[in-house]
Amino acid sequence: LVRDVVNANPTNAKKILGTTLYNEVMNSATNWNTRILTQAEGDKVSKLLDTQEGHDAEDALAKKDVLGYVKHGQSMGITDPVALVYFADTENQCGAGGSARIAKAAAVLAGNSFSDITVDILHKAALEDGAAGKYPVRRSKAYNSCLLIPWGPVTLNYDYEVWDVKGSWTL
């Protein structure tokens, strides 16, 4: 993510990060999964992420992640778009293994049918799940938000557009 932000505006990034950190981001083989930033480095990276380029890169990454979550739900056979929204939140919270576990439990509740999973059934399965069920406030907030989606009980077996405040993207 940081490298994407730097690539979007190298001049500004170098000014914010300084030469040493900039070069490390762009040229070093540092393992960023284990790299611990100093307080000063963390402040610089935070400032970089708070630029327009940072916000754009974070939005693009979030969109990519959410699309991946939804496509995972679709690949399991979930077709109700509101249920897919809820599924995406479970995957964001519990990972692919957790969301799959919840969807399998929901399919059992839906008569052994992934295509009959609704947001109500998925929510029930999530609350009964050993991991997701530990967070009933989050689960309920996601569920209540899904109930506000005005799509109705429709089943979609094709690509469709999703709109957000910045435009549309194909799902």
C-alpha positions in Angstrom: 0.0 0.0 0.0 2.8 2.4 0.9 4.6 1.7 -2.3 1.4 2.4 -4.3 1.0 5.7 -2.5 4.7 6.6 -3.2 4.3 5.6 -6.9 1.3 7.9 -7.3 3.3 11.0 -6.3 7.0 10.2 -5.8 8.1 13.8 -5.4 5.6 14.5 -2.5 6.3 11.0 -1.0 10.0 11.7 -0.9 9.4 15.0 0.7 7.2 13.5 3.4 9.2 10.3 4.0 12.7 11.6 3.6 15.3 10.0 1.4 16.2 7.1 3.6 12.7 5.8 4.3 11.6 6.6 0.7 14.5 4.5 -0.6 13.7 1.7 1.7 10.1 1.7 0.6 11.0 1.7 -3.1 14.3 -0.3 -3.3 14.8 -2.4 -0.2 13.9 -6.1 0.3 12.7 -5.2 3.8 10.0 -7.6 5.0 7.2 -5.1 5.8 5.2 -7.8 7.5 7.7 -7.8 10.3 9.3 -4.3 10.0 8.7 -2.2 13.1 8.7 1.5 12.4 10.2 4.0 14.8 7.8 6.7 16.1 9.3 9.2 13.7 8.9 6.8 10.7 5.4 5.9 11.8 4.5 9.6 11.8 5.9 10.1 8.3 4.0 7.1 7.0 0.8 8.3 8.6 1.3 11.7 7.0 1.8 10.0 3.6 -1.3 7.9 4.0 -3.3 11.1 4.9 -2.6 12.6 1.4 -5.1 12.3 -1.5 -2.9 9.7 -3.0 -3.0 7.7 0.3 -6.8 8.0 0.5 -7.1 6.9 -3.2 -4.9 3.9 -2.6 -6.7 2.9 0.6 -10.0 3.2 -1.2 -8.8 1.0 -4.1 -7.5 -1.6 -1.7 -10.7 -1.7 0.2 -12.7 -2.0 -3.0 -10.4 -4.9 -4.1 -10.8 -6.6 -0.7 -14.6 -6.3 -0.6 -14.9 -7.5 -4.2 -12.8 -10.5 -3.2 -15.0 -11.2 -0.2 -18.2 -11.0 -2.3 -16.8 -13.2 -5.0 -15.9 -15.8 -2.4 -19.5 -15.8 -1.2 -20.7 -16.1 -4.7 -18.3 -19.0 -5.4 -19.9 -20.8 -2.4 -23.3 -20.4 -4.0 -24.7 -17.4 -2.1 -26.8 -15.4 -4.5 -28.8 -13.0 -2.4 -27.0 -9.6 -2.7 -27.9 -8.4 0.8 -26.6 -11.7 2.2 -23.4 -11.2 0.2 -22.9 -7.8 1.9 -23.2 -9.4 5.3 -21.0 -12.2 4.2 -18.3 -9.7 3.1 -18.3 -8.2 6.6 -18.0 -11.6 8.2 -15.0 -12.3 5.9 -13.5 -9.0 6.8 -13.7 -9.8 10.5 -13.2 -13.6 10.5 -11.1 -14.3 7.4 -11.9 -16.6 4.5 -12.0 -19.7 6.7 -14.4 -18.1 9.2 -16.8 -16.7 6.6 -16.8 -20.1 4.8 -17.6 -21.9 8.2 -20.4 -19.4 8.8 -21.8 -19.8 5.3 -21.7 -23.6 5.6 -23.7 -23.4 8.9 -26.1 -21.0 7.2 -26.6 -23.4 4.3 -27.6 -26.1 6.8 -30.1 -23.7 8.4 -31.4 -23.0 4.8 -32.1 -26.6 4.1 -28.6 -27.5 2.9 -28.8 -24.8 0.2 -26.3 -22.0 -0.2 -28.6 -20.3 -2.8 -31.4 -20.1 -0.2 -29.2 -18.2 2.4 -30.7 -14.9 3.4 -29.2 -12.2 5.5 -31.4 -13.4 8.4 -30.1 -16.9 8.2 -26.5 -15.8 7.8 -26.8 -13.5 10.8 -28.2 -16.3 12.9 -25.3 -18.6 11.8 -22.8 -15.9 12.6 -24.2 -15.2 16.1 -24.0 -19.0 16.8 -20.4 -19.2 15.5 -17.7 -19.6 18.0 -15.6 -16.7 16.7 -18.0 -14.3 15.0 -20.5 -14.8 17.8 -18.1 -13.3 20.3 -18.8 -9.9 18.7 -22.6 -9.6 18.7 -22.5 -5.8 18.6 -20.6 -5.8 15.4 -22.7 -8.6 13.9 -25.9 -6.7 14.8 -24.6 -3.4 13.4 -23.7 -5.2 10.1 -27.1 -7.0 10.1 -29.1 -3.8 10.9 -27.2 -1.9 8.1 -28.0 -4.7 5.7 -31.7 -4.5 6.6 -31.6 -0.9 5.3 -30.5 -1.9 1.8 -33.5 -1.5 -0.4 -32.8 -4.4 -2.8 -35.5 -6.7 -1.6 -35.4 -10.5 -1.8 -33.7 -10.9 -5.2 -31.3 -13.5 -6.5 -28.6 -12.4 -8.9 -26.6 -14.9 -10.9 -24.7 -12.4 -13.0 -22.4 -9.4 -12.7 -24.1 -6.2 -11.5 -22.9 -2.7 -10.6 -22.4 -1.5 -7.1 -22.5 2.2 -6.4 -20.6 4.0 -3.8 -20.1 7.7 -3.2 -17.3 7.9 -5.8 -19.1 6.1 -8.6 -19.8 2.6 -9.7 -17.8 -0.6 -9.9 -18.8 -4.0 -11.3 -19.3 -7.0 -9.0 
